Amino acid sequence: MNSHRLLAVLALTASAASAQSAGVQAPCSITAAIADSARDEVSGVLQSGSQLVKELRQEQKLPPTGPITPVSVVRDRFVCGRLATLFDHEVAPGVSFVVLRVGPLYYAREPDQRKGTGIIADSTFHVLLRLGVPVPSPESR
């Protein structure tokens, strides 16, 4: 898979973002409205049928179609802190974001929605997908 096959808002990532302080403890946001929005968002992505999602489901041994369950809000500060280091930028102290456990995966919603939508990581905190703003093609620059 190469960068020319990027879909509008999905990017497959081979490695985690640049290293940041492992001691960062970003608090989990538990705002119901934001969690519900994040749940709808990740559900839409994981049921989109895109080639990247099909490959993700296959690699993670998930059902090829349909919802992935269970989905729960994560409140563990260690998990949130670890996921905060996977964004492609530093998350400022005191900034919170929603983390969902979707089956065996984590969905961390980007706290700054201008930079992206979020990341999907596995249980070992390896980024599998980055969701975000469309990447302009070389022809449109």
HUCOR-V77677 format. One record per residue. N is the residue number from 1. RES is the residue in one letter. SS is DSSP state (alpha for helix, beta for strand, coil for the rest). PSI is psi in degrees with one decimal (999 if undefined). D_CENTER is the distance of its C-alpha to the mean C-alpha in Angstrom with 2 decimals. Layout:
N,RES,SS,PSI,D_CENTER + N,RES,SS,PSI,D_CENTER
//
This chain:
1,M,coil,133.2,18.79 + 2,N,coil,173.0,19.29 + 3,S,alpha,-17.4,17.91 + 4,H,alpha,-13.3,20.42 + 5,R,alpha,16.9,18.66 + 6,L,coil,136.9,15.59 + 7,L,coil,169.6,15.10 + 8,A,coil,-49.7,15.13 + 9,V,coil,12.3,11.51 + 10,L,beta,141.3,9.85 + 11,A,beta,125.2,10.38 + 12,L,beta,133.2,10.75 + 13,T,coil,129.1,10.84 + 14,A,coil,-22.5,13.75 + 15,S,coil,163.6,13.44 + 16,A,coil,164.5,11.62 + 17,A,coil,168.6,12.15 + 18,S,coil,149.8,15.69 + 19,A,coil,137.9,17.04 + 20,Q,coil,172.0,17.31 + 21,S,coil,123.0,19.40 + 22,A,coil,-17.1,18.53 + 23,G,coil,-4.4,20.41 + 24,V,coil,128.5,18.07 + 25,Q,coil,90.5,17.68 + 26,A,coil,128.0,15.39 + 27,P,coil,145.8,16.32 + 28,C,beta,135.3,14.24 + 29,S,coil,135.0,14.97 + 30,I,coil,20.9,16.74 + 31,T,coil,121.4,17.92 + 32,A,alpha,-44.6,18.43 + 33,A,alpha,-41.0,18.08 + 34,I,alpha,-40.4,14.73 + 35,A,alpha,-41.5,13.47 + 36,D,alpha,-42.3,15.15 + 37,S,alpha,-43.3,13.68 + 38,A,alpha,-39.1,10.05 + 39,R,alpha,-45.4,11.44 + 40,D,alpha,-41.7,13.09 + 41,E,alpha,-53.4,10.26 + 42,V,alpha,-33.8,8.08 + 43,S,alpha,-43.8,11.58 + 44,G,alpha,-41.1,12.66 + 45,V,alpha,-49.0,10.15 + 46,L,alpha,-11.1,10.84 + 47,Q,coil,14.1,14.46 + 48,S,coil,-25.3,14.83 + 49,G,coil,5.6,16.88 + 50,S,coil,158.2,15.74 + 51,Q,alpha,-40.6,16.83 + 52,L,alpha,-40.5,13.50 + 53,V,alpha,-40.1,12.38 + 54,K,alpha,-44.4,15.89 + 55,E,alpha,-41.6,15.68 + 56,L,alpha,-48.6,12.46 + 57,R,alpha,-42.6,14.32 + 58,Q,alpha,-47.4,17.43 + 59,E,alpha,-33.2,16.25 + 60,Q,coil,5.1,14.73 + 61,K,coil,44.0,17.95 + 62,L,coil,159.3,16.56 + 63,P,coil,142.8,18.88 + 64,P,coil,-23.6,19.04 + 65,T,coil,171.1,18.85 + 66,G,coil,176.0,18.51 + 67,P,coil,152.7,16.30 + 68,I,coil,124.2,14.62 + 69,T,coil,161.9,16.17 + 70,P,coil,163.0,16.49 + 71,V,beta,126.3,13.87 + 72,S,beta,153.6,14.48 + 73,V,beta,133.0,13.70 + 74,V,coil,133.1,13.40 + 75,R,coil,-0.9,16.12 + 76,D,coil,116.6,16.62 + 77,R,alpha,-34.0,16.90 + 78,F,alpha,-47.2,16.64 + 79,V,alpha,-47.2,13.21 + 80,C,alpha,-43.0,12.01 + 81,G,alpha,-41.3,14.05 + 82,R,alpha,-43.0,12.78 + 83,L,alpha,-30.9,9.05 + 84,A,alpha,-30.3,10.62 + 85,T,coil,-8.9,12.14 + 86,L,coil,-13.1,9.15 + 87,F,coil,156.7,8.73 + 88,D,coil,22.0,11.39 + 89,H,coil,162.8,13.71 + 90,E,coil,139.7,15.29 + 91,V,coil,119.9,14.50 + 92,A,coil,146.3,18.03 + 93,P,coil,138.3,19.74 + 94,G,coil,-11.1,19.87 + 95,V,coil,130.6,16.76 + 96,S,coil,159.0,14.77 + 97,F,beta,160.3,11.39 + 98,V,coil,137.0,10.27 + 99,V,beta,128.9,8.70 + 100,L,beta,144.0,9.26 + 101,R,beta,118.2,10.56 + 102,V,beta,98.7,10.59 + 103,G,coil,-124.6,13.46 + 104,P,coil,2.1,12.87 + 105,L,beta,160.7,9.06 + 106,Y,beta,139.4,6.89 + 107,Y,beta,116.5,4.31 + 108,A,beta,117.7,4.73 + 109,R,beta,129.4,6.14 + 110,E,coil,124.5,7.67 + 111,P,coil,-27.0,11.23 + 112,D,coil,94.7,12.92 + 113,Q,coil,-12.7,12.20 + 114,R,coil,-21.0,14.60 + 115,K,coil,-14.8,12.44 + 116,G,coil,-177.0,9.43 + 117,T,coil,-42.6,7.47 + 118,G,beta,-172.8,4.00 + 119,I,beta,150.3,1.56 + 120,I,beta,125.3,2.99 + 121,A,beta,158.3,6.08 + 122,D,coil,-178.8,9.62 + 123,S,coil,-11.3,12.21 + 124,T,coil,11.4,13.52 + 125,F,coil,37.0,10.52 + 126,H,coil,128.7,10.32 + 127,V,beta,126.9,7.37 + 128,L,beta,-38.9,7.81 + 129,L,beta,143.5,6.12 + 130,R,beta,131.6,5.54 + 131,L,beta,136.7,6.28 + 132,G,coil,-158.3,9.17 + 133,V,coil,144.5,12.87 + 134,P,coil,142.3,14.99 + 135,V,coil,121.7,16.38 + 136,P,coil,139.7,20.16 + 137,S,coil,156.9,22.15 + 138,P,alpha,-31.1,25.05 + 139,E,alpha,-26.4,27.53 + 140,S,alpha,-1.1,26.34 + 141,R,coil,999,26.68
//
